[in-house]
Structure formats: C-alpha cells, structure tokens
C-alpha cells in the first residue's frame, strides 16, 4: 500500500487528486472502519489511518474520511478549542484551501469566507500570493498553511499576507519545519524534482524552514506566538487523533 500511495502522489497532479478523492473517500472510510484512531474533524473512527508522504512515507497519518493529515487535525483542534473561529463573525481568506476544511468553512454562517490559489480547483479567486488583488487591511483571519515552502520569494509573500490582514487580525501560517535546524536552508540551483524531493522533502518545495522561520515573520511586522499545542493535549488523545507531537503552530497577529 505504501508503494502504491507514493506512486500516486508523485505521478498524478494535485488538482486531479483532489477531484478523485471525492469518489475514493467513502470507499476507504467504509473499508477501514474501527475504533483505534479517530479523526476529530468529523468524529469518525477507524482501525487504521492511511500512509502518506512524497519521499519517506509516514504510517497512520491520512484520515480515510476527511483525508486530513496531522497538521490539519491539530489546526482544527486549535481553532475549535482556543479561538472564536466557529462562532464570531469573521472575514476569512484561505490560501490553497484544504478539502477537509473547504465545505465545512463554506457552510459556516459566521464566516465571510474567500479561498484563493493559483491552481486549486477549490479557489474562489485565482491569485499569486506575491501580488494579491485584495485591498489593505481586508481580513480578520488568514489561513495559509503549507504554502510558503513552495514560494521562491517568500519574503514578498509574507509582506502581502501582512498587508491584507486587518490590524488586530490573526493569521496561521503552518509550514513543514525542521526544528533541529537553526536556520532555513534554500538553494535555487536545485531544480531537478527528484533532487528537490530528496533535499527539501517534496518535489515542489524550494526550502527547508528552520527555527528562524518565526523571526522572519516577526521581521515582516507580525507578532508571533509559537504554539506547541500537542503539549496541552492528553498523550492518549495525541495518539488517538494521530497528531505529530511537538509540531508548532505559528499564530501571527498584526
């Protein structure tokens, strides 16, 4: 199964995968029903989660029902338990909307919800993150998760995120991060997809973020809270929800 998933991830373009997943999800959810692991996004439980990864595959990380990964389930729990995202009126901008969130957020009557991306079929507005078509100080909340590692000029992208966020607004900008690295590593001369996957973890990534990621966001103007949310969750639930222990949520304010 690992080899099959790896082949699928590395050969089928992501927009097509998104469309195919709509058909595949109910079948997977039925076949893998059980009680060992639970997806907190929809509350459904399974005997196993699916493996996932473009390079090295991780076991029990992809939910059969929502297709969420560790970071998605962690973000859902944080939004649900620590913010008023599900109750207060908010104007929200969501980059590269994850399908496990898209329909749920669209249905929320408290949200004025806009999605954006250059390629995603789920995007309301096709836009370049480095040149956004939105006015200054427009959004109460911005979700931009696992996007910046794809962007060559991430400084410009961060500046645009800061520009369109309202004063007092919140942004959550998760990225794949190697916390053992003090500094971010990038090398523009690496263009071969296989070499990028080997060095950066995925064929379409252009850097590996280190611990200095938070300070870079601060240099743009954001106030950044480095939230290790798994520390506040009971260990048995970290395991049951298949979370990545120690993953940091970058919660940013303007």
C-alpha angles and dihedrals in degrees: 000000000000092000092047093051091046091052092049094049093049099044109035117071114244097243089057091047090054091055094044092050091065088067098038100047100075091047093052092045091053095046095048101043113145143113109258099089131028131200106219091201094070101006094238121142132213141185088236142359120228127260119253140182140109093225116007108020122226120215124233098008109112114075111226093216107042097015087230122159129213093275093051094052091046091051092048091053092047094049092045098046105029107032141045092238093123097045114028124075108260139169103223132192114196120191120209091354114225112232092228088063104030103082093035094053092043090057095052108109092202093061130082089201127192126176125202139182139133096242113010116115086216094062119112091195122035103216145150110244089219092057109030121187093218129106124251117275094011108137136060092201135017124195112196109159128171091353107102094064087065095052119091093203100042091161091064090045091053090049090053091049089052092047097054096041115096119241105269090021126133130232128187112202110177118184136174101267136186103212090189088069118081092198136034117255122218133160118180091194090071104089104143108107094221092049091047090051090050096048104028099031097246135048094241098044119106102192146016111233119222132191090288089074091090093052091050089056089049090052088059090056104266123134102226130203114194100212117194092191097173087068089068095049123084110258092238090056092047086058096041093050091043094235126168104248112228097018109149122224110210104217109189131193133191 
